[in-house]
Amino acid sequence: MKVVVIGGGAIGVSAASWLLRDGHEVTILDPDPIAEGASFGNAGCLNPSSVVPMSMPGNLPKIPGWLLDPLGPLSIRWRYLPQITPWLIRFLQAGTPARVRDQSAALRGLLHDSVELTMELARNAGAQDLIRRQGHLVVYRSQQAFDGDAMGWQLRRDAGIAFTVLHQEELRQLEPSLSRDYRIGVFFPDNGHTTNPNRLINAMAEAFQRDGGTILRAKATGFAFDGETFCGVQSSHGVIGAEAAVVAAGAYSKALASQLGDTLPLDTERGYHVVIQAPEATPRLPIMDAEGKFVATPMEAGLRLAGTVEFAGLTANPDWRRADKLLTLGGRLFPALSPQYGDQRLTRWMGRRPSMPDSLPVIGLSDRSNRIAYAFGHGHIGLAASARTGLLVSELLGGRTPSVPITAFSPRRFRHGDR
Ligand SMILES: Cc1cc2nc3c(=O)[nH]c(=O)nc-3n(C[C@H](O)[C@H](O)[C@H](O)COP(=O)(O)OP(=O)(O)OC[C@H]3O[C@@H](n4cnc5c(N)ncnc54)[C@H](O)[C@@H]3O)c2cc1C
């Protein structure tokens, strides 16, 4: 079958790779180079432990403090507030204990073998050296902050995630560069990371082409139907004939889905990174500052500090002060880092996470045609979930039973007005 995959990020490249393995004739469409979207600059974490949704019970009272703190993890461009308000209401509604438990179970299915499955695609691309399994550390400055996340720790226990709680001296032994201000931490031995997400996805895309796939620099603009039968993707290069399609355009997928009759509350949580070349301190493994809500990952290019959430929509210019705040927070985590770096040693980046208010991606078939699959909305976990999502897409379009439960990811879950 001829399949067009719209979007050449982590999700699109993975879907295209699995579809090609199934023997389909596959083309990836993207107006930009491969993995130049959100997939370019993420924190690189492949964490099966990411089973805690973003909206948790008790979040609401914390939000004003996050917004007012100059180093806080959340910001809203006030001009964007009217557009984002319905999404934020759904986000808060998603944070009930019962819904959070369901979301967590669904995420567990999607992420449980993230490292192994990503490694399988990486091996096929000869890029296995870009994946490490050195674990992941989450650190807190106070017992009180740690206790505040109790429900998250319980969700992980329920999901059977292995972790060890470490106290000040044990933390220092595991990671000597860490500031003494961090008193408690949690080590996840089974988590992995990539040292270069962009290079990893590009290696997969090269393997896809080597194995017979096609990549076309074109923008998808719509879908072509012959009567009720899907027959191609409209694009900046004209109609590209196909028997099936995958919408994997990340944060830009909403308009494409709405053309097919699916109105989905997709928005973007913009995030930032800074990379310090030749840093004075480099951790051995990715470390998440649980209160600052950012991750410090050792990468090929240096130390990457990535995170924060900014609601400002798809088109607003980056606010580079958000990236510079990550540098300040990085200094709090690793006191050996310099408070300032010249432009030769520092790169800044902003990316648009494709985010659903219930922290779950959309993976399923479109309303209009069972030959068009959706695979977008992965928010904070799109790299870790990419290999499994791509496999699920190939199973859906191949008419096979999905390898993990996908009801929770249905595009139809927002129909009843209670989501
Ligand atoms: C700061 C930050 C840190 C993060 N850290 C992690 C992490 O550690 N681990 C993790 O798992 N996730 C992380 N994420 C999230 C992860 O990066 C995203 O969920 C993931 O990259 C989404 O992949 P995607 O392929 O859906 O989207 P993208 O990578 O954005 O790809 C979408 C592609 O679609 C293309 N496109 C758009 N419109 C069209 C069109 N009309 N036609 C054709 N192509 C189109 C775009 O050009 C783009 O290439 C992080 C994100 C950020 C911002």
The ligand as a Gaussian input file, in Angstrom:
#p B3LYP/6-31G(d) Opt

LIG

0 1
 C       12.260000      21.535000      26.089000
 C       11.687000      20.193000      25.727000
 C       12.184000      19.050000      26.347000
 C       11.635000      17.801000      26.040000
 N       12.182000      16.674000      26.594000
 C       11.713000      15.452000      26.240000
 C       12.337000      14.278000      26.710000
 O       13.337000      14.324000      27.423000
 N       11.815000      13.070000      26.364000
 C       10.706000      12.983000      25.565000
 O       10.250000      11.867000      25.300000
 N       10.120000      14.086000      25.049000
 C       10.604000      15.308000      25.361000
 N       10.034000      16.434000      24.832000
 C        8.851000      16.299000      23.988000
 C        9.208000      15.826000      22.579000
 O       10.268000      16.603000      22.076000
 C        7.985000      15.948000      21.670000
 O        6.858000      15.325000      22.262000
 C        8.254000      15.259000      20.334000
 O        9.413000      15.786000      19.755000
 C        7.082000      15.412000      19.381000
 O        7.456000      14.790000      18.169000
 P        6.589000      14.985000      16.877000
 O        7.212000      14.176000      15.804000
 O        5.148000      14.750000      17.208000
 O        6.669000      16.562000      16.578000
 P        7.822000      17.421000      15.869000
 O        9.165000      16.955000      16.239000
 O        7.494000      18.847000      16.117000
 O        7.631000      17.061000      14.343000
 C        6.524000      17.487000      13.594000
 C        6.982000      17.706000      12.185000
 O        5.840000      17.993000      11.359000
 C        6.233000      18.928000      10.404000
 N        5.022000      19.561000       9.883000
 C        4.243000      20.490000      10.494000
 N        3.226000      20.833000       9.680000
 C        3.367000      20.078000       8.556000
 C        2.620000      19.993000       7.348000
 N        1.515000      20.720000       7.149000
 N        3.069000      19.137000       6.386000
 C        4.167000      18.384000       6.585000
 N        4.907000      18.441000       7.702000
 C        4.505000      19.281000       8.680000
 C        7.162000      19.870000      11.146000
 O        8.001000      20.579000      10.236000
 C        7.923000      18.897000      12.030000
 O        9.131000      18.461000      11.430000
 C       10.564000      17.704000      25.105000
 C       10.097000      18.846000      24.459000
 C       10.662000      20.091000      24.754000
 C       10.150000      21.298000      24.017000

